[in-house]
Amino acid sequence: MHFEEPDVLFVDFNGATGLEDAKRVISIVLEVAAQGPVFVVVDIDGSTIDKAARDYFSKESSPERLRGVIYVGSNRLQIASAKAVAFALYLTGKLKGDVDFVTTMQAARELIERKRAKATETR
C-alpha cells in the first residue's frame, strides 16, 4: 500500500487475500481517510479474495471515507470477486462513491483525474 497526495490510496493484492489481510486493509483505509474521503485503487491482478475477506470488506467499509474504489485487473475471476464486494457494499448502503473497473494503473490515474475535474465543474 502507498498513499499519494491529496487523496489516493493504492493497494496491491498479490496471491491469496484472507480475513487478516482484509482487516489490515480496512484499518489502513480508515487511518488514511481520517482527514477526508479517499479514492482507493486496488490492483487485483494475480490475486484471489476468500469469502471471509469479501464479507469483512462488505461489513466494515465506511462510505463516508471513500470517494470511490477503482479495481485494476484483467482476470475475470478476480473481477467477479471484486464485483461481489462492490455489490454487497451497494446493497448495504456502505458505498456512496463509484466502483470502477479498469485494466491498467494508468487508466485508474486518468479516471481519477476525470472524476476530480467533474467534481470541480459541479461546484
C-alpha positions in Angstrom: 0.0 0.0 0.0 1.0 3.6 -0.6 -0.7 6.9 -0.3 -0.4 9.7 -2.9 -1.5 13.2 -2.0 -4.1 14.5 -2.0 -6.4 11.6 -1.7 -5.4 8.3 -3.4 -4.6 5.1 -1.5 -3.1 2.4 -3.7 -3.5 -1.2 -2.6 -1.7 -4.1 -4.3 -3.0 -7.5 -3.6 -0.8 -10.5 -4.5 -1.8 -14.1 -4.1 -4.5 -15.2 -1.7 -6.2 -12.5 0.4 -7.7 -13.7 3.7 -9.5 -12.2 6.6 -6.4 -10.9 8.4 -5.4 -9.1 5.2 -8.9 -7.6 4.9 -8.7 -6.3 8.5 -5.3 -4.7 7.8 -6.5 -3.0 4.7 -9.7 -1.6 6.3 -7.6 -0.4 9.3 -5.2 1.5 6.9 -8.1 2.9 4.8 -9.7 4.3 8.0 -6.4 5.8 9.2 -5.6 7.4 5.8 -9.1 8.7 5.3 -9.3 10.3 8.8 -8.6 13.7 7.1 -11.2 13.2 4.4 -12.5 10.7 1.8 -10.1 8.9 -0.5 -10.0 7.1 -3.7 -8.9 3.5 -3.2 -7.2 2.0 -6.2 -7.0 -1.8 -5.8 -4.6 -3.8 -8.0 -6.2 -7.3 -8.1 -4.1 -8.8 -10.9 -2.7 -12.1 -9.6 -4.8 -12.3 -6.5 -7.8 -14.1 -5.0 -10.1 -12.9 -2.2 -11.6 -15.5 0.0 -15.2 -15.3 1.2 -14.3 -14.3 4.8 -12.3 -11.3 3.4 -15.1 -10.3 1.0 -17.6 -10.4 3.8 -15.3 -8.3 6.1 -14.8 -5.7 3.4 -18.6 -5.5 2.9 -19.3 -5.3 6.6 -16.6 -2.9 7.7 -16.3 -0.4 4.9 -17.2 3.2 5.7 -19.0 5.1 2.9 -18.0 8.5 4.3 -14.4 7.6 3.9 -14.5 6.6 0.2 -14.6 8.9 -2.8 -14.6 5.8 -4.9 -13.0 2.4 -5.4 -11.2 1.5 -8.6 -10.2 -2.1 -9.3 -7.3 -2.7 -11.6 -7.1 -6.1 -13.2 -8.0 -8.2 -16.2 -8.7 -11.6 -14.8 -12.4 -12.5 -15.0 -12.4 -14.4 -11.7 -10.7 -11.6 -9.8 -13.1 -9.0 -11.3 -16.0 -11.2 -10.3 -14.8 -11.3 -6.7 -14.3 -7.5 -6.7 -17.8 -7.0 -8.1 -19.3 -9.3 -5.4 -17.7 -7.0 -2.8 -18.9 -3.9 -4.6 -22.4 -5.3 -4.9 -22.6 -6.1 -1.2 -21.4 -2.6 -0.4 -24.1 -1.0 -2.5 -26.8 -3.3 -1.1 -25.9 -2.3 2.5 -25.6 1.4 1.6 -21.9 1.3 2.6 -20.6 2.7 -0.6 -21.7 6.1 -1.8 -18.9 6.7 -4.3 -18.4 4.9 -7.6 -16.9 1.5 -8.1 -15.0 1.3 -11.4 -13.0 -1.4 -13.2 -10.0 -0.7 -15.4 -7.3 -2.8 -16.9 -4.2 -0.7 -16.1 -2.9 1.6 -13.4 -2.5 4.4 -15.9 -6.2 4.1 -16.7 -7.0 4.3 -13.0 -5.0 7.5 -12.7 -6.7 9.0 -15.7 -10.1 8.1 -14.3 -9.4 9.8 -11.0 -8.3 13.0 -12.9 -11.6 12.9 -14.8 -13.6 12.4 -11.6 -11.8 15.3 -9.9 -12.4 17.6 -12.9 -16.1 16.6 -12.9 -16.4 17.4 -9.2 -14.8 20.8 -9.8 -17.3 21.6 -12.6 -20.3 20.8 -10.4 -19.2 23.1 -7.5 
